Amino acid sequence: MSERLQPGDVAPAFTLPDADGTEVSLADHKGRKVIVYFYPAALTPGCTKQACDFTDNLDVLASAGYDVIGVSPDKPEKLAKFRDKESLKVTLVGDPEKKVLEAYGAYGEKKLYGKTVVGVIRSTVVVDEEGKVERALYNVKATGHVAKIIKDLGI
């Protein structure tokens, strides 16, 4: 199981394909703060709610200097379907090999309906302009999470 990130850690670099197959790198966002959130699967109720919440608050976050990237194990084709069906504006990238999910501590054992399973741990990591972890939140709830982040970041 991968280690969870702590504030002050260097955020692991990544380059992953977005919904259109275009490569997106964390390095592309240097000089801006980035909210990288990890979710289990596109087109599921909780993940849809979370992605819609980020989309609805994208202008607020962007005007405060934050970019948002959603990471799941989905392939670009499924991400495109998700984006189009829900009119999502957040950048969604796919990590089918789960290397980035593991590097960020967002993949491993978790409880699901009382059973221990291995999967994506719904997590959010806030990366500062220098590429360091500002906040790392694990086992977050899909509903109400975006409002909590906005409040915690003082936006």
HUCOR-V769093 format. One record per backbone hydrogen bond with DSSP energy under -0.5 kcal/mol. CO is the residue of the C=O (numbers start at 1). NH is the residue of the N-H. E is the energy in kcal/mol with one decimal. If there is no record, write none. Layout:
co=CO nh=NH e=E
co=CO nh=NH e=E
This chain:
co=6 nh=9 e=-2.3
co=9 nh=133 e=-3.5
co=14 nh=26 e=-2.0
co=16 nh=24 e=-2.9
co=17 nh=94 e=-2.5
co=18 nh=21 e=-2.1
co=22 nh=18 e=-2.5
co=24 nh=16 e=-2.5
co=25 nh=28 e=-0.8
co=26 nh=29 e=-2.0
co=27 nh=30 e=-1.6
co=29 nh=32 e=-2.3
co=33 nh=67 e=-2.7
co=34 nh=36 e=-0.7
co=34 nh=127 e=-3.4
co=35 nh=37 e=-0.7
co=35 nh=69 e=-2.7
co=36 nh=125 e=-3.1
co=37 nh=71 e=-3.3
co=38 nh=123 e=-1.4
co=40 nh=73 e=-0.6
co=41 nh=44 e=-0.8
co=44 nh=48 e=-2.6
co=45 nh=49 e=-2.3
co=46 nh=50 e=-2.3
co=47 nh=51 e=-2.5
co=48 nh=52 e=-2.6
co=49 nh=53 e=-2.3
co=50 nh=54 e=-2.3
co=51 nh=55 e=-2.4
co=52 nh=56 e=-3.0
co=53 nh=57 e=-1.3
co=55 nh=58 e=-1.3
co=57 nh=61 e=-2.5
co=58 nh=62 e=-3.2
co=59 nh=63 e=-2.5
co=60 nh=64 e=-0.9
co=61 nh=66 e=-2.7
co=62 nh=65 e=-1.8
co=65 nh=33 e=-1.9
co=67 nh=35 e=-3.3
co=68 nh=91 e=-1.3
co=69 nh=37 e=-2.8
co=70 nh=93 e=-3.1
co=71 nh=39 e=-2.4
co=72 nh=95 e=-2.8
co=75 nh=78 e=-0.7
co=75 nh=79 e=-2.0
co=76 nh=80 e=-2.6
co=77 nh=81 e=-1.9
co=78 nh=82 e=-2.4
co=79 nh=83 e=-3.1
co=80 nh=84 e=-2.7
co=81 nh=85 e=-2.7
co=82 nh=86 e=-2.2
co=83 nh=87 e=-0.8
co=83 nh=88 e=-2.0
co=90 nh=92 e=-0.5
co=91 nh=70 e=-3.3
co=92 nh=19 e=-0.8
co=93 nh=72 e=-1.7
co=94 nh=17 e=-0.5
co=95 nh=98 e=-1.9
co=98 nh=102 e=-2.1
co=99 nh=103 e=-2.3
co=100 nh=104 e=-2.0
co=101 nh=106 e=-3.0
co=102 nh=105 e=-1.6
co=104 nh=5 e=-0.6
co=106 nh=121 e=-2.8
co=107 nh=2 e=-0.8
co=108 nh=119 e=-2.8
co=110 nh=117 e=-3.1
co=112 nh=115 e=-1.8
co=115 nh=112 e=-3.2
co=115 nh=117 e=-0.6
co=117 nh=110 e=-2.9
co=117 nh=119 e=-0.5
co=119 nh=108 e=-2.7
co=120 nh=122 e=-0.7
co=122 nh=139 e=-0.7
co=122 nh=140 e=-2.2
co=123 nh=38 e=-3.1
co=124 nh=137 e=-3.3
co=125 nh=36 e=-3.1
co=125 nh=127 e=-0.6
co=126 nh=134 e=-3.7
co=126 nh=135 e=-1.4
co=127 nh=34 e=-2.6
co=128 nh=131 e=-2.0
co=129 nh=31 e=-2.0
co=131 nh=11 e=-2.7
co=132 nh=128 e=-3.3
co=133 nh=8 e=-3.1
co=135 nh=126 e=-2.5
co=137 nh=124 e=-2.7
co=144 nh=148 e=-1.7
co=145 nh=149 e=-2.5
co=146 nh=150 e=-2.5
co=147 nh=151 e=-2.2
co=148 nh=152 e=-3.2
co=149 nh=153 e=-2.6
co=150 nh=155 e=-2.5
co=151 nh=154 e=-1.2
